[in-house]
Amino acid sequence: ALLDERTAELNDIAEKLKVGNVSDLPVKVASLNAELKDLRSQLDKAKAAAANQKVEGLFRSAKEVDGLKIFTAYFGGTGADSLRGMAERIRDQVPTGITVLCGESDGKVSMAVSVGREAMERGIKAGALAKLASAITGGNGGGKSDFAMAGVRDATKVDEALAAVPELARRLMK
């Protein structure tokens, strides 16, 4: 009876996957997994391209604090890797830049912080800024002087954390 039940299940799965023979199921599943992986890769590339376009908008909306440019933004549907890429791009293009970007992907909110060379010379370290900004959300983070990542515990406090970045930067300056 158990064998008949399992055979019926396999036949049902084969029919749903449009496989003529149950013995072809492993090949079909491997093919679908490869296709899924490729589609995820394409989606990640598309998200990164969209994020890069958003970075261009950030350049126009930067705030200035004591000669340093502050870039802050929240991006829904943007994971930690994309945030990292955007923050590093700004850091590399704007030596006076301080960047704090937050994004949410799969229910997890992350924060990426980067600090340009000239901003670091003025005493601002990405790790310290990430720790202070993420603490507002109940999260924690840290990293190196030029780049850091942080977790956000309370997503409702992201706007508050981003709004606090100019003042936090002032506190960290030499």
Residue pairs with C-beta under 8 A, 6 or more apart in sequence:
7 22
10 22
10 25
11 22
13 25
14 20
14 21
14 22
14 24
14 25
17 25
17 28
17 29
17 32
19 25
19 28
44 81
44 82
47 77
47 78
47 79
47 82
48 82
48 85
51 75
51 78
51 82
51 83
51 85
51 86
52 85
52 86
52 89
54 73
54 75
54 86
55 86
55 89
55 90
58 71
58 73
58 90
58 99
59 71
59 90
59 94
61 71
62 69
62 70
62 71
62 97
63 69
63 70
63 72
63 166
64 70
65 98
65 166
65 169
65 170
66 122
66 170
66 173
67 96
68 96
68 97
68 98
68 118
68 119
68 122
68 124
68 169
69 94
69 96
69 97
69 98
70 97
70 98
70 99
70 100
70 165
70 166
70 169
71 90
71 94
71 97
71 98
71 99
71 100
71 101
72 99
72 100
72 101
72 162
72 163
72 165
73 101
73 102
73 162
74 101
74 102
74 103
74 104
74 158
74 159
74 162
75 82
75 83
75 86
75 101
75 102
75 103
75 104
76 103
76 104
77 103
77 104
77 105
78 103
78 104
78 105
79 103
79 105
79 106
79 108
79 110
80 103
80 105
80 108
80 110
80 112
80 149
82 103
83 101
83 102
83 103
83 110
83 111
83 112
84 112
84 147
84 149
86 99
86 101
86 112
87 99
87 101
87 112
87 113
87 114
87 147
88 114
88 147
90 97
90 99
90 114
90 116
91 97
91 99
91 114
91 115
91 116
91 146
91 147
94 116
95 116
95 117
95 118
95 119
96 116
96 118
96 119
97 114
97 115
97 116
97 119
98 114
98 115
98 116
98 119
98 124
98 129
98 165
98 169
99 112
99 113
99 114
99 115
100 111
100 112
100 113
100 129
100 130
100 133
100 161
100 162
100 165
101 111
101 112
101 113
102 109
102 110
102 111
102 112
102 152
102 158
102 161
102 162
103 109
103 110
103 112
104 110
104 155
108 151
109 137
109 151
109 152
109 155
109 158
110 149
110 150
110 151
110 152
111 130
111 133
111 134
111 137
111 139
111 141
111 149
111 150
111 151
111 152
111 161
112 147
112 148
112 149
113 126
113 127
113 129
113 130
113 133
113 141
113 143
113 147
113 148
113 149
113 150
114 126
114 146
114 147
114 148
115 124
115 125
115 126
115 129
115 145
115 146
115 147
116 146
117 146
119 169
120 145
120 146
122 173
122 174
123 172
123 173
123 174
124 169
124 172
124 173
125 144
125 145
125 172
126 143
126 144
126 145
126 146
126 147
126 148
127 141
127 142
127 143
127 144
127 145
127 148
128 172
129 148
129 165
129 168
129 169
129 172
130 141
130 142
130 143
130 148
130 149
130 150
131 140
131 141
131 142
131 148
131 150
132 164
132 168
132 171
132 172
133 141
133 150
133 161
133 162
133 164
133 165
133 168
134 140
134 141
134 150
134 151
134 152
134 161
136 157
136 160
136 161
136 164
137 152
137 153
137 154
137 155
137 157
137 158
137 160
137 161
138 152
138 153
138 154
138 157
139 150
139 151
139 152
139 153
139 154
140 150
140 151
141 148
141 149
141 150
141 151
142 148
142 150
143 149
152 158
152 161
